[in-house]
Amino acid sequence: MCLKKNINIYEYISVYDLSLLLNIKVNNIIKKILSYGIKVTINSKLNKELTLLICDDLGYKVNFIKSDDTKKKEYKKESIINIDRPPIVTIFGHVDHGKTSLIDYIRKTNTTSKEYGNITQRMSIYNVEIKKDKRMLLIDTPGHYSFVSMRYWGLKLTDIAIIIISSESGIMEQTLESINNVKSENIPIIFVFSKIDKKDSNVNKIKEQLSNLNILVEDWGGVYLSQEVSVKTGYGINELLDKIFIISKKLKLKTSINTLSSGTIIEATLDKREGYIVKLLVKKGILKIGDYIISGIYYGKIKKIYNDNNKKFNKIYPYYPVYVVGFNGAPNIGEKFEILNKEKIKEISTKKKILIREYNIKIKNLLKKRHEEKKNVFNVIIKGDVNGSIDVISDELHNLSSKELFINIINKSVGNITESDISLANISNSIIIGFNVKIIINKKKSINKNIYNNIYIFNLIYDIIIFFKKKIIKKKDNPKKILGSAKVIKVFPNKIFGCIVLSGIINLYNKIIILRNEKIIYDGEILSIKRFNKNVNKIKKGYDFGIIIKNFNNLKQNDIIQSYIVN
């Protein structure tokens, strides 16, 4: 019997970090997860169950890193009273199939007109009062393929799934993804056929496509509920709502109010006046102003609670999505929050920070090793309006990385682009990608104006993808521009090589290639340049010098060193 290797893993690890820890190519990890019928990207976070399954299949026994097990129950089990709660209904489907329009009709709002490019780019959750005694929470998910991780978190909150399919277009890529993911979680599904008033509408064609996937709707003799709708006329929407509440009644959904409040983080952003504003969903207990709240490593005292209509509350009951002010940072989307006393929160947060810092150092060291194997590294800083969008952008940039060019995200955070971001970009030779943010700097302070050439602001995530694809093609197509050439004239035993510059300049900060018999034997970096035992940054034509090369000590006499940049 083969013994499994032990591995320590922090819960909600990303696919990429897991590949680093297991020393397995990230594509192989993704293929393994796809074999379970679950679609992920390189930056998707994995829950405990999925991490255990993957590692078990790959021969690893997982020890999850726990930041605390110190939470004391302040309510006896027998004193907890369960009450009815509303269903969480999540709308899934391909881009432009009518998800947001359906929600707008039900809520009597016009969200679509406020979205940039009429495209949903974040996960939203709404409280919807249908009648006095009937309420539900509606989650709108982005339909574009880039937002797979956001749809994953929507799925984790879902009681009932609506999979919307345009009766013009039929089943498409993200429709299939949604069907597979929802079925894998055993969540009740209602198939909604939208745009039935369109000229090319063909609902029977969609039902046939579903039957080919072994899915039969009720009027075709199956068990799946379906409904045709039109958001222009309102046709079928009341019937759809009736079906949602029929399923909800069968599910017998419950929650409790006489317990410590806890729930899920929906989104987080940074406001220059209020600080961090966090949207969350209370799932248990009553959340109150003055409570001490913690999520991940971030915590604080709740100073303000309000809803989408800016109505303020002193306390909020379970299954109402609200915004809170008081966190000292931006918690991750999908992460759990809970209420504890002030002393316990600081203790837990400190423990978590230490564990995560140690864990991140390990990941960074593994990442550094991977970087050294790459020929070209493209450094990027990401700033965005909300952390969910930042995760999506990070996903896409990781996916665009290749053997020829590695996109290295050195920092990502919510908020406007500040002087500290610009300074970091200068130091790290990075470009700054801003999503729905502004550049905020002190106009009186002198800043190198050239840095603005390396700041790019976008309102559509698709435009970021196109921008980077063009950058990568340019990097691949443009040859190396040789800045200087030197010849090895003497080899010393202490890994220092004596050289003379034949042409141009040899610069410490430029990349180099080494040629032997006109063939490239090394492509990398210079560690140091010495002249008369003093460290220098560059050497001109005709001067001799000593050189130490990073991860290479096999230079021979007459080898050629060429300093270059990539246009």
Sequence and secondary structure as in RCSB ss.txt:
>XXXX:A:sequence
MCLKKNINIYEYISVYDLSLLLNIKVNNIIKKILSYGIKVTINSKLNKELTLLICDDLGYKVNFIKSDDTKKKEY
KKESIINIDRPPIVTIFGHVDHGKTSLIDYIRKTNTTSKEYGNITQRMSIYNVEIKKDKRMLLIDTPGHYSFVSM
RYWGLKLTDIAIIIISSESGIMEQTLESINNVKSENIPIIFVFSKIDKKDSNVNKIKEQLSNLNILVEDWGGVYL
SQEVSVKTGYGINELLDKIFIISKKLKLKTSINTLSSGTIIEATLDKREGYIVKLLVKKGILKIGDYIISGIYYG
KIKKIYNDNNKKFNKIYPYYPVYVVGFNGAPNIGEKFEILNKEKIKEISTKKKILIREYNIKIKNLLKKRHEEKK
NVFNVIIKGDVNGSIDVISDELHNLSSKELFINIINKSVGNITESDISLANISNSIIIGFNVKIIINKKKSINKN
IYNNIYIFNLIYDIIIFFKKKIIKKKDNPKKILGSAKVIKVFPNKIFGCIVLSGIINLYNKIIILRNEKIIYDGE
ILSIKRFNKNVNKIKKGYDFGIIIKNFNNLKQNDIIQSYIVN
>XXXX:A:secstr
    EEEEEESS BHHHHHHHHT  HHHHHHHHHTTT    TT B  HHHHHHHHHHTTEEEEEE S       S
 GGG  EEE   EEEEE STTSSHHHHHHHHHT   GGGSGGG   S EEEEEEEETTEEEEEEE   SGGGHHH
HHHHHHH SEEEEEEETTT S HHHHHHHHHHHHTT  EEEEEE TTSTT  HHHHHHHHHTTT  BGGGTSSBE
EEE  TTT TTHHHHHHHHHHHHHHHT EEESSS  EEEEEEEEEETTTEEEEEEEEEES EETT EEEETTEEE
EEEEEE TT  EESEE SS EEEEEEESS   TT EEEEE HHHHHHHHHHHHHHHHHHHHHHHHHHHHHHHT S
 EEEEEEEESBHHHHHHHHHHHHHH  SS EEEEEEEEES B HHHHHHHHHHT EEEEES  B   TTS   GG
GGGGEEEES HHHHHHHHHHHHHHHHHS EEEEEEEEEEEE TTS EEEEEEEEEEETTSEEEEEETTEEEEEE 
EEEEEETTEEESEEETT EEEEEETTB    TT EEEEEEE 
